[in-house]
Every structure is written in C-alpha cells, then in structure tokens.
Amino acid sequence: MTLLSSNIKANILTKLDDIINIEDPNWSGLGIDLKLKIVHNLCNFLKNNIDTDANTDTHLLNHEHQNKVNSINIPLKNQRAKKIIELGGINKQTNSELFNEFRKELVIMNKNFRKTFNAKNKQYCFANLSNTKHQSIINNYNKNIHKFLSSNIDKIDTTKLYTNLINGNQQKIINLPSNVSELKINKITHINEFLNIEFNNDVSIKLELYLTSEKITSNIPAKYKISLTNIF
C-alpha cells in the first residue's frame, strides 16, 4: 500500500508544474535547474518557519519574514583571522611581505592585550571580566582585522577567498543571471564583533568573532563563526 494515492501525487505534480510555469519575465527566463533550486530552498524556509498556530499563507506574508524569504543563510566552517587572510591569497608563498605585516599586527594586538589582562593583575578567566571589558577585547580585535582587510582590499584574491570560504557549498548557492563578469568585493564593513564581506554576485559573508577559550593566556583566543547569505 502506497503512502499517497495517485490522485494526490498528480495534484502535487500539477501544482509544481504551475509554479515552474509562472508567467513572469523574471521567472520565465530562468533555467529549470535554477527554478527547482529556488523552489527547494523556499520549501526549506517553509519547513523552518511554519507557524502551526496560524494560517501558513498569512505567516509567510508577514513583513518581518520577507527578508528571510528573499535570502538563504548557509553556515560555513569557522576560521581564525590568520586563516581567512591566507584563504584570500595573502600568505608566505604568494605575498610574504604583506602576510608578515599582518602577523606583526597580531603580535602587537596580543602584546597590548597582555599588558592589561594577565596573571599579575589576577585576571585568569574571561568569564570574570565585566561585559564591557570582554566586549572591548572582541571589538578591538575585529576592528583591526577590518582595518587590514579594507586597506588591502585590492590585494585580496577575491575568487580564492570566495571559493575557499564556501568550500563545497557551491551547489546550495543560487546564482541568478547577471552582468557580473568578474567576481569582486563591493565592500567590507564591521560593527562590534561582526564583519561583513559583500561580493558583487548577491552573496555576502558574515563573520562573527568569538573567544574559543575561557582561560586568559598570552594570546587572544579569537575565531570567526562564518555564514553565507545568498540574496535572490
């Protein structure tokens, strides 16, 4: 005995065919594979956001959910700042001078950190710091990473950075037809612990800095939680 009757299956296929053949210039011009990918991602949105206590259509049309409907968020592998710089083509092999400049910046940041937060001052754990001090450490670190990236935006290998960061998630990204012939970084912005890299293909990478250890040592134990936002 099948789970669904042939009538239900036929009804589903008919409605899917109606969706695929919606008469709209922005939709009609897309290839079938891209249409199916968009439908698939919207199904995931429905699954993750459905409100069982309200009408589904009303729920989806609420203004607060429109940005989510128009975008896909994909979690990526967490990375340390030094690794992100290397993924962008700034490393010992291809640009050793600039890479050493970045490492010197890290040394200075850690040196300034040790002047205040150390065992002599009886500061052994980040959890014992005030929220203001804790946030100040993260914000200052992120500010310096942003400064380096922004100052050297023309030296970053954009394609390498993009490809290395998404690392196997290409099939999840919706690349709409556009006039983009060369991948570029539009801008890099930061606020507090967040860093955002916006590309010219409707994709942006959001990085959130956090501390990987509660113990205060000689270096700041910072890492970025990374996610990709795909606008379509």
Helices and strands as residue ranges (DSSP letters): H 6-20, H 25-28, H 32-49, H 56-61, G 63-65, H 66-69, E 71-75, H 81-87, H 96-116, G 119-121, G 126-128, H 131-151, G 153-155, H 158-166, G 170-172, E 185-191, E 194-199, E 203-211, E 222-231
